[in-house]
Amino acid sequence: MNAIKSKLYWRLRESFRNSFSVREVWFDEEPKEVDGVDVFYYCQRTNPIRGIRCNEYYTIWIDLTKNQDELWEDIGKHTRYQIRRAEKDWLVYEFWNTDDSDILNQFSDFYSKFALQKGLSTFNKTRITNLMDIGALDVSRIKSKDGETLVWHAYYRNKTRSSLLYSASTFRSSTDNSYRRMVGRANRYHHWQDILKYKNLGLLTYDFGGWYAGHEDREKIGINKFKEEFGGKPERSFNCVRSITMKGKLYLRLREILTKDD
């Protein structure tokens, strides 16, 4: 997308954001209410929905019905070593199923700094707020023994499955290699603690929130290897979008035009 189209696309998003209603429907659930909704996003469905636009989506997931020893043994030797090292760093793990705006703001501020360092767009706060309002948002973080926040994770969660939405760390905020190694250990430890938390809550599946199916992007391939070290299984699903109202149809059509490759 060229610079002009990019600017128009973001202006479109901002102009529509407060004037129409978007709802997410996760996994193979069906929407409970349609009234007042302009667009439905169907996330990670087992099969595509006929008659509407669907795109393949790949992720990697862990079976939480295994016992803790089995989950631990599934983790690669190097990652197990890093987690054990992290335990000696006296890290502090915190977890919330949150409707606390203060916690959300802390996460938002942290993620904004991380996104700026990495050249990413900031997250959709409206989307996160919607998930928070229905009790489907979990956030967790790791602090150092001195109280410095090192890593944040944010998840969508239903009765059986959690899916990672955002992950941010202070890894890029320092050029000190010992500090960066410590943050890397903290992130591995963080995932392990989240896995145990969701297992103890009775969930069946821990979803790493994406897996790169290509072969060209070396950074994404590296992220794949990080996730694969936890012993999960790759999965193909489908993300679909359905317009309900004329306003929704207009938005999706304009978005399609502006995001179409030149």
C-alpha angles and dihedrals in degrees: 000000000000124000096263093049090045092055092046091049094053092045088052091052093049095046092050098038096084097032104058139038126245125185130188123220113195132212110332097333120126124225114266096201131029102173113107094012120120101181134019121203113201109204125205101344119180091232133020119259111245117240099021135079114277131172130197116255126192128201140155123236142187126224106236093189087081116095120255094259091053092049090051093049091051090062117094118258094245093050092048088053091050092050091051089049089050091054088062090054090071092233121182119228120202129181133185137180086205143205089155111120091198092059090046091051091050090052092045094052092047094047093047091057091046092049091050091052092049098040094245129141116254118258124266102262092189090059093048092047090052091053090047091052092057094044094249099117123096124180129185136177144189122223129191119243086261092058099257113143108235106170139015127194127188124195143186108224135186130170096290110018142042123202124195111237103172137010124184134171143173091245094115095043093080138043091204105115095206090053092047091051089051091052090049090054090047091055093052090047089048093056091047091051091048090050091052092045093054092044090054090049089058099251119151102210138038111200120199090208102242145006126204112238095187133088105216108066106079095190092054091046087054090052089050090055091050091054094042089057087074091063101246131153124245115239134191118214137152136253113205135182128207128187115215103180135036088254089056092048091051093050094049092046093051091045090051091052095047096045096044113117115257 
